[in-house]
Amino acid sequence: MGENGSGKSLLADALRGRIPLVHGELRYGFRPPKGLSAEESIGHVAFEERKAEVHGRVLQSRWNSFEVEHEQTVAEHLSFEAVMDVNPFEVNPRIAAGRRQFEARRECAIRLMEIGGLLNRKAVSLSNGETQKVQIAKALCRPTRLLILDEPFTGLDVVSRKRLAGVLSRLMKGRLRVLFVTAREEELPRGITHVLRAEDCGIVEMGRVDEVVRRRGGKSKSEIKIKSKNGSKGKALVSMRDVMVRYGETVILRDVNWTVREGESWALLGPNGSGKTTLLSLITGDHPQVYANEVIVFGQRRGTGESIWDVRKRIGSVSPELQVHFDDSMACLEVVESGFNDTVGLFEDPSAEQRRAARAWLRRFGLLQFEKEPLFALSPGLSRMVLLARALVKRPRLLILDEPCQGLDGAHRDMFLKILDQLLQEERAVTAIYVTHREEELPRGINFVLRLKGRDGDMGE
C-alpha cells in the first residue's frame, strides 16, 4: 500500500526483474516451472501494461475495430501462442505437452473471470473494465507462481469488483501467492495476510494486515449523495435524439435521448460494457457513427461542416484511453499545455499566458516540481493528475471526465474532487459529465444522473 508516487509500482517492477538492482540482493524462494526463469513465472497486471499493446494505434481505433480484419479477437489474445510467446510453426514434444496444460489453465481463467461472452469480440473494442478482466485472465493462463496485481479493480463496476475479490480470495487459498498493490486500504480482499506500506520510495511499515490496519485506525469510507434538482433552463450544450450505435447484429446503444444544459452536472453510470464511453465518443466526435445520428453539440449538428477542432477547444476531457495512447515522453508542462488545443502532443508553441496557466494548474495539483519531467517518469496516479490538469487548463465549457479518479490515492482523490466541486459550484463556470463505477466518489456538485443498462445498451434512467 502507499500513496501515488510512493514507489509501489517501482517495487513491483523490480521484483519481476524489469528494473536492475544497483544495490542489494533479490532472492526467489520458489522453483519456477520447467523451461521458465523465476522472473517469467511472475504474473503481472497493471493499467500501464496496456501501453505496450496499443503502441502505434490511434485513439479512435477502438471505434473502427469491428470493421478491421487484422485486429485480434479476445480468443486470439488468449491463445497459447500469444500468452506463452511461442512460435506457432515450431514442432516440439515439450511444447505440445505445455499446450495441454495451458488449455486447462485457460479454461479455468475464462470461467473465473466470466469472459466467455467476450471471446469473439475484437480486443481493441472492449471497454476499460472488460479489458481489465481479460488482462487478469491472461495472467492466470500462465504457469504463475507469484501474481502481482497493481490496482486490479481499476475500471471494474461494483458487481465485477465483488466477483474479482471473491476470485482472488479463492486463489490465495491455493499454491498461488498474490501481491496486491493498491492505494485504497478499503480494497484489500479477504485472504491478504500481510501489508507492506511504501512512502517516498522507502518502506515505512510492514506486518500482519490486522496489526497494520488497526494501527492506522481501520478502514475509512466516505459517502457522497447525489443532490436532486429540477431541470435546468440553461442553453443546451449537448442534445441526442434516438441515438443508436451498432455493428451488424451487435447493438452498443439504442434509443438514447439525452440533453445536457449549461450549468448542469451529470453522472453517467452503468455496468462494464453498457456503452458509457461510446456515448461520450459521440460528443467528442471520435466515433464515426456520430454522423449517422442526431447529435448536436454547442448548437450545431455533428457532420454539418463544423470544425472538429473548434468543438474540441470548448471541451476538456480525460479518460483511461487517453492515458494509454498519450505520448508519455512529453514533459509534464507540455502535456498540460497541449490541453489548450486538445492535441495528443504539443504542435504549437504556447503563449506566455498559456504557459502561466499551465504552471498554475500544476501548482494547484501540487505537481509543479515535475514540470520538466517526462510523463512516464511519474507513477500512474500522478500521471492521471497531470492529464486532469490538461483537461481543466482552458476552463472548458464542457468537461468530460471518464473515471478521472482511477488510480488516485485518497489524498489526491480528495484534492481533485475539491477542485472540481469549486468549479461546478461557480455559476456556469463549467458543465460536467462524470463517469464512474464508484458512486461514493461523485463530486457534490453532480445533480443529474443518466444510468445505462447492461449489455443491450438501452438507456436505463
C-alpha positions, 0 to 999 in steps of 0.5 A: 500500500502507499500513496501515488508516487510512493514507489509501489509500482517501482517495487513491483517492477523490480521484483519481476526483474524489469528494473536492475538492482544497483544495490542489494540482493533479490532472492526467489524462494520458489522453483519456477516451472520447467523451461521458465526463469523465476522472473517469467513465472511472475504474473503481472497486471497493471493499467500501464501494461496496456501501453505496450499493446496499443503502441502505434494505434490511434485513439479512435481505433477502438471505434473502427475495430469491428470493421478491421480484419487484422485486429485480434479477437479476445480468443486470439489474445488468449491463445497459447501462442500469444500468452506463452510467446511461442512460435506457432510453426515450431514442432516440439514434444515439450511444447505440445505437452505445455499446450495441454496444460495451458488449455486447462489453465485457460479454461479455468481463467475464462470461467473465473473471470466470466469472459466467455461472452467476450471471446469473439469480440475484437480486443481493441473494442472492449471497454476499460473494465472488460479489458481489465478482466481479460488482462487478469485472465491472461495472467492466470493462463500462465504457469504463475507462481507469484501474481502481482496485481497493481490496482486490479479493480481499476475500471471494474463496476461494483458487481465485477469488483465483488466477483474479482475479490471473491476470485482472488480470495479463492486463489490465495487459498491455493499454491498461488501467492498474490501481491496486491498493490493498491492505494485504497486500504478499503480494497484489500480482499479477504485472504491478504495476510500481510501489508507492506506500506511504501512512502517516498520510495522507502518502506515505512511499515510492514506486518500482519494486515490486522496489526497494520490496519488497526494501527492506522485506525481501520478502514475509512469510507466516505459517502457522497449523495447525489443532490436532486434538482429540477431541470435546468433552463440553461442553453443546451450544450449537448442534445441526442435524439434516438441515438443508436450505435451498432455493428451488424447484429451487435447493438452498443446503444439504442434509443438514447435521448439525452440533453445536457444544459449549461450549468448542469452536472451529470453522472453517467453510470452503468455496468462494464460494457453498457456503452458509457464511453461510446456515448461520450465518443459521440460528443467528442466526435471520435466515433464515426457513427456520430454522423449517422445520428442526431447529435448536436453539440454547442448548437450545431449538428455533428457532420454539418461542416463544423470544425472538429477542432473548434468543438474540441477547444470548448471541451476538456476531457480525460479518460483511461484511453487517453492515458494509454495512447498519450505520448508519455515522453512529453514533459509534464508542462507540455502535456498540460499545455497541449490541453489548450488545443486538445492535441495528443502532443504539443504542435504549437508553441504556447503563449506566455499566458498559456504557459502561466496557466499551465504552471498554475494548474500544476501548482494547484495539483501540487505537481509543479516540481515535475514540470520538466519531467517526462510523463512516464517518469511519474507513477500512474496516479500522478500521471492521471493528475497531470492529464486532469490538469490538461483537461481543466487548463482552458476552463472548458465549457464542457468537461468530460471526465471518464473515471478521472479518479482511477488510480488516485490515492485518497489524498489526491482523490480528495484534492481533485474532487475539491477542485472540481466541486469549486468549479461546478459550484461557480455559476456556469463556470463549467458543465460536467459529465462524470463517469464512474463505477464508484458512486461514493466518489461523485463530486457534490456538485453532480445533480443529474444522473443518466444510468445505462443498462447492461449489455443491450445498451438501452438507456436505463434512467 
